[in-house]
Amino acid sequence: MIRGGFSFNLAGMVIPSSFSPPERYLMGPGPSQVPPAVSSAMARPTIGHLDPEFLRLMDELKEMLRGVFGTKNACTLPMSGTGSAGMETCIVNLIEPGSRVLIGLNGVFSTRLADVARRAGAEVTAVEVEWGRAVDADALEKAAAGRKFDLVATIHAETSTGVLQPLPALRALAERLGALFLADTVTSLGGVAVDLDANGIDAAYSGTQKCLSCPPGLSPVSFSERAMARLAQRKAPVQSWYLDLSLITRYWGQERVYHHTAPINALYGLHEALRLVLEEGLAARQARHRQHSLALGAGLEALGLRLPVPTAERLPPLTLVSVPDGIDEVRVRKFLLDQYNLEIGGGLGKFKGNAWRIGLMGASASRHHVSLCLTALSQALRAQGFTPKGDALAASAAVYDAG
């Protein structure tokens, strides 16, 4: 029955009306804008997780993921869970109690990675690094003090600070320490060159909701032959049954042994998202993210805002912006949401309350998004008495005009 616009069942419980979310411009740290083709793919008929047609889709997913990751790794597949599930997958499969892990702490997610490793029983050597800066391999080597390690781990794209970590020096360090090399590529995959094989990355994980422009809920992972050998040589079973790759690969491999019911429609969406990435081309997609990031940065600096991360270490899909003195950063974000349907992110960890995080990821990396953000942010700042120093749109247009 219906009374006053609400539905009631016979027990008198209020039944909410069908949920209709607002349309937003997503320019936070994730999720990013989802293309209509991906949303449409997820609405297709659900079939069984062992249906021959679904098994064909699984094989295509693995092949496309290898292309986007830049690898020939046989063990390349999407885990059922968000990027944090991918993080745990890599740790629990490669780490046993007493394993030695070396990591630089320069943000929220490197700190989380170290915590996950400790919970798995690892002996973690963590080096504190200035937030907003890349990790220095020499500092890690000094902390290693000549010891051998099982794993050197890094966040390739630190979402809490907007830092892009150079990989070659850390890869070389891992080799000297006899360690596997693990990289978090949650905010880089599909927007920045990852190239697992060329960079000697033994294990990597990502998320679907960033530069792949697919809704959250899946975490692509990839393990090299060396990493799979480490898994095979374990003395104790993987502590997580759900994330045990020795079991999951039997479902994603030729045996097709049941492990858990795959999130079928979510995998439809990832299939379409990966198709769009490969149709655009990795090089073109990376260049698009880089150009829009430069245009956004030029516009923000024209407004008189400070970008704390040095240009050489700046992550194209995500820009960290310092909040000017006297500005209420929460009010700014509320203004953008209320007046422009535009979402940007607040700071995390050491940057909480004093920085914004602006994402240009996947379908959100466009000139329209850049121009809208600069216009809206200028208005939000003026509403609090801040006078922009220059013309943000003209500064960003000069970047586009320069090609």
Secondary structure by P-SEA (a helix, b strand, c coil): cccccccccccccccccccccccccccccccccccaaaaaaaaccccccccaaaaaaaaaaaaaaaaaacccccccccccccaaaaaaaaaaacccccbbbbbbbccaaaaaaaaaaaaaccccccccccccccccaaaaaaaacccccccccccccccccbbbbbcaaaaaaaaaacbbbbbbcccccccccccccccccccbbbbccccccccccbbbbbbcaaaaaaaaacccccccccccaaaaaaaaccccccccccaaaaaaaaaaaaaaaaaacaaaaaaaaaaaaaaaaaaaaaaccccccccccccccbbbbbbcccccaaaaaaaaaacccbbbbcccccccccbbbbbbccccccaaaaaaaaaaaaaaaaaacccccccaaaaaaaaaaac
